[in-house]
Amino acid sequence: MENDRPGKKLAKLFLIVVLLILLFTGKIKISGKEISIKSLLNINSSTQELVDSMVIQENSIKTINLLTYSTDLEIKESKDDIRLEYYSNTENNPKIIKEENSIHLDERNYDNACFGICNINRTLVLYIPSNYDGKLNITTTSGDVKSTTNINFGDEVDIVTGSGDVSLLDVNSIYVKTTSGDIKIKEGNITLLSTTSGDIRIKKVNNRIAIKTVSGDVTLGELNIKENSSITTTSGDVKVKNNISNCYVSESTTSGDVRIKKSNRKSNIELKIKTTSGDIIVN
Protein backbone atom coordinates (compact mmCIF):
# COMPACT_ATOMS: atom_id res chain seq x y z
CA MET A 1 0.00 0.00 0.00
CA GLU A 2 2.91 2.32 0.69
CA ASN A 3 3.99 2.06 -2.98
CA ASP A 4 0.62 3.46 -4.12
CA ARG A 5 0.98 6.71 -2.21
CA PRO A 6 3.49 8.46 -4.57
CA GLY A 7 1.22 7.67 -7.54
CA LYS A 8 -1.83 9.07 -5.75
CA LYS A 9 0.10 12.19 -4.77
CA LEU A 10 1.18 12.76 -8.38
CA ALA A 11 -2.40 12.30 -9.60
CA LYS A 12 -3.68 14.81 -7.05
CA LEU A 13 -0.90 17.26 -7.98
CA PHE A 14 -1.75 16.92 -11.69
CA LEU A 15 -5.44 17.57 -10.96
CA ILE A 16 -4.59 20.66 -8.91
CA VAL A 17 -2.38 22.01 -11.73
CA VAL A 18 -5.15 21.43 -14.31
CA LEU A 19 -7.71 23.20 -12.12
CA LEU A 20 -5.36 26.14 -11.52
CA ILE A 21 -4.72 26.54 -15.25
CA LEU A 22 -8.44 26.41 -15.97
CA LEU A 23 -9.09 28.91 -13.18
CA PHE A 24 -6.56 31.51 -14.37
CA THR A 25 -6.70 31.04 -18.16
CA GLY A 26 -10.21 29.64 -18.63
CA LYS A 27 -8.91 26.87 -20.94
CA ILE A 28 -6.35 24.08 -21.29
CA LYS A 29 -5.11 21.78 -24.06
CA ILE A 30 -5.14 18.02 -23.46
CA SER A 31 -3.85 15.77 -26.28
CA GLY A 32 -4.02 18.75 -28.62
CA LYS A 33 -7.68 19.44 -27.81
CA GLU A 34 -8.66 22.72 -26.18
CA ILE A 35 -11.04 22.42 -23.22
CA SER A 36 -12.56 25.41 -21.46
CA ILE A 37 -14.40 25.79 -18.17
CA LYS A 38 -17.43 26.84 -20.19
CA SER A 39 -17.51 23.63 -22.24
CA LEU A 40 -16.53 21.40 -19.29
CA LEU A 41 -19.33 22.67 -17.09
CA ASN A 42 -21.51 23.30 -20.14
CA ILE A 43 -22.33 26.85 -19.14
CA ASN A 44 -23.90 27.80 -22.43
CA SER A 45 -26.29 30.45 -23.59
CA SER A 46 -29.65 29.17 -24.80
CA THR A 47 -29.20 31.29 -27.94
CA GLN A 48 -27.81 29.42 -30.95
CA GLU A 49 -25.25 30.96 -33.28
CA LEU A 50 -24.21 29.94 -36.78
CA VAL A 51 -20.96 28.00 -36.29
CA ASP A 52 -20.51 26.42 -39.73
CA SER A 53 -22.10 26.52 -43.18
CA MET A 54 -21.53 25.27 -46.71
CA VAL A 55 -23.01 26.03 -50.13
CA ILE A 56 -22.55 23.59 -53.02
CA GLN A 57 -23.93 23.35 -56.54
CA GLU A 58 -26.53 20.57 -56.59
CA ASN A 59 -25.24 18.61 -59.60
CA SER A 60 -21.91 17.82 -57.90
CA ILE A 61 -23.40 16.01 -54.89
CA LYS A 62 -24.71 12.44 -55.04
CA THR A 63 -24.81 11.56 -51.32
CA ILE A 64 -25.67 13.52 -48.17
CA ASN A 65 -24.86 11.73 -44.87
CA LEU A 66 -25.88 13.44 -41.63
CA LEU A 67 -25.16 11.69 -38.30
CA THR A 68 -26.18 13.62 -35.20
CA TYR A 69 -26.65 13.01 -31.49
CA SER A 70 -29.30 15.35 -30.08
CA THR A 71 -29.33 17.99 -32.83
CA ASP A 72 -32.69 18.83 -34.41
CA LEU A 73 -32.66 18.76 -38.21
CA GLU A 74 -34.78 20.90 -40.51
CA ILE A 75 -35.17 20.24 -44.25
CA LYS A 76 -36.06 23.25 -46.41
CA GLU A 77 -36.19 23.89 -50.14
CA SER A 78 -33.56 25.83 -52.07
CA LYS A 79 -33.62 26.95 -55.71
CA ASP A 80 -30.59 25.33 -57.32
CA ASP A 81 -27.95 24.57 -54.69
CA ILE A 82 -27.43 22.56 -51.50
CA ARG A 83 -26.82 24.51 -48.32
CA LEU A 84 -26.06 23.34 -44.81
CA GLU A 85 -26.24 25.68 -41.83
CA TYR A 86 -25.13 24.42 -38.42
CA TYR A 87 -26.28 26.35 -35.35
CA SER A 88 -25.08 25.70 -31.81
CA ASN A 89 -24.81 27.26 -28.37
CA THR A 90 -21.70 25.33 -27.38
CA GLU A 91 -18.01 25.58 -28.32
CA ASN A 92 -17.24 21.96 -29.25
CA ASN A 93 -18.83 21.25 -32.65
CA PRO A 94 -18.05 19.11 -35.71
CA LYS A 95 -17.34 20.53 -39.14
CA ILE A 96 -19.30 19.98 -42.32
CA ILE A 97 -17.05 17.99 -44.66
CA LYS A 98 -17.28 17.87 -48.45
CA GLU A 99 -15.67 15.03 -50.33
CA GLU A 100 -15.59 14.50 -54.08
CA ASN A 101 -19.34 13.94 -54.55
CA SER A 102 -20.74 13.81 -51.03
CA ILE A 103 -21.35 15.86 -47.88
CA HIS A 104 -20.81 14.47 -44.38
CA LEU A 105 -21.46 15.70 -40.86
CA ASP A 106 -20.72 13.29 -38.00
CA GLU A 107 -21.64 14.53 -34.54
CA ARG A 108 -21.21 11.26 -32.62
CA ASN A 109 -17.88 12.29 -31.07
CA TYR A 110 -19.20 15.73 -30.13
CA ASP A 111 -21.95 14.85 -27.68
CA ASN A 112 -20.34 17.12 -25.06
CA ALA A 113 -20.42 14.98 -21.94
CA CYS A 114 -20.70 17.52 -19.16
CA PHE A 115 -20.88 18.01 -15.42
CA GLY A 116 -23.73 19.84 -13.75
CA ILE A 117 -26.70 21.10 -15.75
CA CYS A 118 -26.48 20.23 -19.45
CA ASN A 119 -27.73 22.88 -21.85
CA ILE A 120 -26.58 21.78 -25.30
CA ASN A 121 -28.76 23.17 -28.07
CA ARG A 122 -27.99 22.54 -31.74
CA THR A 123 -29.92 22.77 -35.02
CA LEU A 124 -28.85 21.65 -38.47
CA VAL A 125 -30.70 23.16 -41.43
CA LEU A 126 -30.48 21.46 -44.83
CA TYR A 127 -31.59 23.45 -47.87
CA ILE A 128 -32.08 21.17 -50.86
CA PRO A 129 -33.57 21.67 -54.35
CA SER A 130 -36.67 19.76 -55.40
CA ASN A 131 -34.82 18.24 -58.39
CA TYR A 132 -32.04 16.66 -56.29
CA ASP A 133 -31.67 13.03 -57.43
CA GLY A 134 -29.02 11.72 -55.01
CA LYS A 135 -29.12 9.86 -51.70
CA LEU A 136 -30.08 11.42 -48.36
CA ASN A 137 -29.19 9.51 -45.19
CA ILE A 138 -30.10 10.96 -41.79
CA THR A 139 -29.29 9.24 -38.49
CA THR A 140 -29.92 10.83 -35.09
CA THR A 141 -30.19 9.59 -31.52
CA SER A 142 -32.66 12.00 -29.95
CA GLY A 143 -32.92 14.88 -32.40
CA ASP A 144 -36.18 15.62 -34.21
CA VAL A 145 -36.36 15.66 -38.01
CA LYS A 146 -38.76 18.13 -39.60
CA SER A 147 -39.39 19.01 -43.24
CA THR A 148 -41.04 22.21 -44.42
CA THR A 149 -40.72 21.18 -48.07
CA ASN A 150 -41.88 18.18 -50.09
CA ILE A 151 -39.33 15.36 -50.33
CA ASN A 152 -40.04 14.17 -53.85
CA PHE A 153 -36.45 13.89 -55.01
CA GLY A 154 -34.42 10.73 -55.64
CA ASP A 155 -35.28 7.16 -54.68
CA GLU A 156 -33.14 6.70 -51.59
CA VAL A 157 -34.14 8.76 -48.55
CA ASP A 158 -33.43 7.04 -45.22
CA ILE A 159 -34.19 8.56 -41.82
CA VAL A 160 -33.30 6.69 -38.61
CA THR A 161 -33.90 8.10 -35.11
CA GLY A 162 -33.91 6.83 -31.54
CA SER A 163 -36.32 8.97 -29.57
CA GLY A 164 -36.56 11.84 -32.03
CA ASP A 165 -39.86 12.56 -33.79
CA VAL A 166 -40.09 12.72 -37.60
CA SER A 167 -42.51 15.17 -39.23
CA LEU A 168 -42.66 15.36 -43.03
CA LEU A 169 -44.87 16.87 -45.71
CA ASP A 170 -45.24 15.09 -49.08
CA VAL A 171 -42.76 12.27 -49.68
CA ASN A 172 -42.09 10.21 -52.80
CA SER A 173 -40.12 7.16 -51.70
CA ILE A 174 -38.84 7.06 -48.14
CA TYR A 175 -37.72 4.73 -45.35
CA VAL A 176 -38.14 5.91 -41.76
CA LYS A 177 -37.22 3.95 -38.63
CA THR A 178 -37.57 5.12 -35.02
CA THR A 179 -37.42 3.50 -31.60
CA SER A 180 -39.75 5.66 -29.53
CA GLY A 181 -40.11 8.66 -31.81
CA ASP A 182 -43.42 9.37 -33.53
CA ILE A 183 -43.68 9.53 -37.34
CA LYS A 184 -46.03 12.00 -38.99
CA ILE A 185 -46.36 12.30 -42.78
CA LYS A 186 -48.80 14.46 -44.71
CA GLU A 187 -48.77 12.45 -47.95
CA GLY A 188 -46.69 9.48 -49.09
CA ASN A 189 -46.31 7.38 -52.25
CA ILE A 190 -43.93 4.51 -51.40
CA THR A 191 -43.54 4.61 -47.65
CA LEU A 192 -41.64 2.07 -45.51
CA LEU A 193 -41.99 2.82 -41.80
CA SER A 194 -40.84 1.03 -38.66
CA THR A 195 -41.15 1.94 -34.96
CA THR A 196 -40.97 0.20 -31.60
CA SER A 197 -43.23 2.36 -29.44
CA GLY A 198 -43.66 5.44 -31.61
CA ASP A 199 -47.02 6.22 -33.19
CA ILE A 200 -47.40 6.56 -36.97
CA ARG A 201 -49.80 8.99 -38.64
CA ILE A 202 -50.16 9.47 -42.41
CA LYS A 203 -52.79 11.82 -43.74
CA LYS A 204 -52.85 10.33 -47.26
CA VAL A 205 -51.30 7.20 -48.79
CA ASN A 206 -51.16 7.15 -52.59
CA ASN A 207 -49.30 4.06 -53.77
CA ARG A 208 -47.82 1.53 -51.34
CA ILE A 209 -47.04 1.24 -47.64
CA ALA A 210 -45.21 -1.24 -45.45
CA ILE A 211 -45.55 -0.43 -41.75
CA LYS A 212 -44.28 -2.35 -38.75
CA THR A 213 -44.60 -1.38 -35.08
CA VAL A 214 -44.50 -3.11 -31.70
CA SER A 215 -46.69 -0.97 -29.43
CA GLY A 216 -47.13 2.14 -31.56
CA ASP A 217 -50.55 2.99 -32.97
CA VAL A 218 -51.02 3.42 -36.74
CA THR A 219 -53.51 5.95 -38.09
CA LEU A 220 -54.07 6.48 -41.82
CA GLY A 221 -56.36 9.13 -43.29
CA GLU A 222 -57.10 8.53 -46.97
CA LEU A 223 -55.91 5.15 -48.23
CA ASN A 224 -55.48 5.07 -52.00
CA ILE A 225 -52.97 2.26 -52.55
CA LYS A 226 -52.27 0.87 -56.01
CA GLU A 227 -49.98 -1.97 -54.90
CA ASN A 228 -50.21 -4.66 -52.23
CA SER A 229 -49.38 -3.24 -48.81
CA SER A 230 -49.05 -4.34 -45.19
CA ILE A 231 -49.39 -3.12 -41.60
CA THR A 232 -48.07 -5.25 -38.74
CA THR A 233 -48.23 -4.43 -35.02
CA THR A 234 -48.05 -6.32 -31.73
CA SER A 235 -50.17 -4.27 -29.33
CA GLY A 236 -50.68 -1.10 -31.34
CA ASP A 237 -54.07 -0.21 -32.77
CA VAL A 238 -54.58 0.25 -36.53
CA LYS A 239 -57.14 2.70 -37.89
CA VAL A 240 -57.87 3.56 -41.54
CA LYS A 241 -60.27 6.50 -41.73
CA ASN A 242 -61.17 6.27 -45.43
CA ASN A 243 -60.35 3.35 -47.74
CA ILE A 244 -60.95 5.25 -50.97
CA SER A 245 -58.87 2.74 -52.96
CA ASN A 246 -61.60 0.15 -52.29
CA CYS A 247 -58.90 -2.52 -51.87
CA TYR A 248 -59.33 -5.87 -50.20
CA VAL A 249 -58.49 -5.71 -46.49
CA SER A 250 -57.35 -8.99 -44.95
CA GLU A 251 -57.04 -8.91 -41.17
CA SER A 252 -55.49 -11.14 -38.54
CA THR A 253 -55.54 -10.55 -34.79
CA THR A 254 -55.29 -12.69 -31.65
CA SER A 255 -57.21 -10.69 -29.06
CA GLY A 256 -57.87 -7.31 -30.66
CA ASP A 257 -61.26 -6.08 -31.81
CA VAL A 258 -61.96 -5.84 -35.56
CA ARG A 259 -64.35 -3.48 -37.36
CA ILE A 260 -64.05 -3.31 -41.15
CA LYS A 261 -66.67 -1.34 -43.06
CA LYS A 262 -65.03 -1.02 -46.48
CA SER A 263 -63.27 -3.96 -48.13
CA ASN A 264 -63.60 -5.26 -51.70
CA ARG A 265 -62.93 -8.99 -51.92
CA LYS A 266 -62.83 -8.79 -55.73
CA SER A 267 -60.01 -6.26 -55.76
CA ASN A 268 -56.58 -7.28 -57.06
CA ILE A 269 -54.97 -5.02 -54.47
CA GLU A 270 -54.66 -6.26 -50.90
CA LEU A 271 -53.91 -4.53 -47.62
CA LYS A 272 -52.79 -7.03 -44.99
CA ILE A 273 -53.29 -5.93 -41.39
CA LYS A 274 -51.92 -8.13 -38.63
CA THR A 275 -51.96 -7.46 -34.89
CA THR A 276 -51.62 -9.52 -31.72
CA SER A 277 -53.70 -7.53 -29.23
CA GLY A 278 -54.25 -4.30 -31.15
CA ASP A 279 -57.64 -3.28 -32.51
CA ILE A 280 -58.28 -2.94 -36.27
CA ILE A 281 -60.71 -0.36 -37.69
CA VAL A 282 -61.16 0.30 -41.43
CA ASN A 283 -63.77 2.75 -42.68
N, C-alpha and C positions, 0 to 999 in steps of 0.2 A: 504493500500500500504506500510505503514511503516513496517508491519510485514514481508513483503517479502524480505526486504533488508538484514537481517542477513543470510537468506538462499542463496541469490545471492552472498554475500560476501564469504560464505563458499565454494560455487561451484567454484568461481574464484580462491580462495586460493588452493583448491584441484587441479585445472587445472595447476596452477603455479608450485605446488610441483611435479606433474607428468612430466611436461616439464623439470623441473630442473633435475629430476632423469634421464630422457632420455638423456638430454644434457651431463651429467657428466659420466653416466655409459653406455649409448648406449642401455639400455634395462630396462624393468620393468615387474613385474608379476602382472596380474590382474585376479582374480578368479583362481589362479593356472596356468594361461597360460602366457608364456613369450612372450612379444612383444618388438621388437627392432625398432629403427628409420629406419633401412634399410627395414624391412618388412612393417612398417607403411606407409612410403613414397614410398615403392616399388622401391628402388634404387637397381636394380639387374643387374648383368652382363648378357649379351645376351648368354653367354656360359652355356650350360647345364652340370650338373654333375650327376653321378649316386648317388641317395639318398636312394634307397632301392632295394632289389632284393630277389628272392626266387627260389629255384630249388626243384622240387617234382617229384617223380616217377609217371609216367602217370597212372598206373593202380589203384592208390589210389584216383584219383580225378574224380568225376562224374558231377560236375557243376563248371563253371567259370563265375562269375558275376563281370562285370567291369562297374562302374558308374563314369563318369568323367564330368567335366565342359567344359573347353576349351582345354584340353589335346589332342594332336594327338595320335592316336593308330596305331601301326604297327603290323601285324601278319606275323610271319616267321616260317619256319619249323625247328623242332629239330629232333634228331634221336630217342630217347626213353624216354625223360622226358619233363616236362612242366617247362618253365622258364619265370619269369616275371622280367623285368628290368624297373625301374622307374627313369626317368631323369628329373631334374628340375633346374631352375636358381633362385629359391626363397627358403626361409627358412621354410615356413609353409607348410608342405606336409603330406598327409595321409600315413598310413602304409598298406602294403599288409598283409592281414589276412588269415590264413589257419585254417579252421575248420575240422571236422572229414573227410569229403569227398568232400570239396569244397574250392574254393579260392575266396576271395572278395577284392575289392578295391573300396571304396566309397569316391569320391572327392567333393561331393556336399557341405560339410561344410568347404571346404578349397579353396574357390574361391578367397581369398585374396582381399577383397574390399580395395581400396587404394586411397590415395590422390595424386594429381599431375599426372604425366605421368605413365601409367601402362605398365609394361614390363614383364609380367608373361609368361614364356615359358616352357612348360612341354611336355614330350613324354613318352608314355608307350609302351614297346615292349613286345609282347607275342610270345614266342617260343613254338610251339605245334607240336607233332608228327602227321603224316598222318593217323595213325591208332587209334587216339583218338575217342572214341565212346560216350562221354558224351555231356552235354549241354554247349553252349557258348552263354552268354547274354551280349551284349554291349549296353550301353546307354550313349550318350554324348550330350551336349547342342550345342557347336559350334566346337568341335574338329573333325578333319578328320579321317576317318578309311581307312587304306590302307593295302592290303595283297600282299605279294611277294611270296606266296605259294598257292597251290590249297587247297580249303576248301572242301574236299570230305569226311570228317569224320562226324559221327553221323547223326541224323535226326532233331536236334533242334538247329539251329543257328539263333539267332535273333539279328538284329542290328537296333537301333533306334537313329536318330540324329535330331537336330534342323536345324542348318544352315551348319553343317559339311558335306563335300562331302564323298562319299563312293566309293572306287575303288578296285575291286576284280578281281582275275584271274578266274580259273575254280571253280565252286561251284556245290555241289551236291543238297542239299535241304536247302533253305535259305529264311528267311523273312527279308526284309529291308524296313524301313519306315523313311522318312525324311520330313521336312517341306519345306525348301528352298534349301537344299543340293542336288547336282546332284548325280546320281547313275550310275556307269559305271562297267559293268561286261564283261569279255572276253567270258566266256562260262558257261551256266547254264542248269541244268536238270529240277528240280522243283523249280521254282523261283516265289516268291510272293513279289511284290514290290508296294509301295505306296508313293506318294509325293504330296505336295501341289503345289509348283511352281518350284520344281527341275526337271531338264531334266533326262530322263532315256535312256541309250544306252547299248545294249547287242549285242556283236559281233556274237554270235551263241547261239540259243536256241534248246535244244535237245529233251525235253520231254513235259513239260507243263509250262505255264506261266499264271499268273493272275496279271495284272497291272492296277493300278488306279491312275490317276493324276487329278489335277484341271486345272492348266495352263501350266504344264510342257509338253514338247514335248517328244515323244517316238520314238526311232529309233532302229530297229532290223536289224541285218545283215542277216545271214542265219537262216531261220525258218524251223525247222525239228521236229515239235511237233508230239507226238504219242498219246496225250490225248486232249480232248476238253479244249480250253483255251479262255481267254478274255482280252481285253484291253478297258478301259473306261477312257475318258477324258472329260473335259468341253470345254476349249478353246485351249488345246494343240493339235498339229498336230501329226499324227501317220504315220510312214513310215516303210514298210517292204521291204528291198532291194532284197531279194531272197527267195521266198516261195518254197524251195526245197522239203518240205513235201507234196506238192500238195494237201493241205487240202482245205476244203470248207471255204471261207471267207464270212461271213455275216456282212453287214455294216449298220449302222444307224447314220444319222447326220441331224441336223436341218438346218444349213446354211453353213456348210463346203463343200468344193469340194471333189469329190470322183473319184479316178482313180485306178481301179483294173484290172491288166493284167493277173494274174494267180490265178484261183480259180476253184476247182473241185467240182461241185455240187453233184457228185456221191460218194464223199468221206464220210466215217463214222466219220471223225474227223473234228471238226468245230472250227474256230477261230472267235469269236464275237468281232467286233470293233464298239464301240459306242462313238460318240462325239456330242457336241452341236454346236460349231462353228469351231471346228478344222478340218483341211483337212485330208483325208485318201488316202494313196498311197500304193499299194501292187504290187510288181513286181515279 
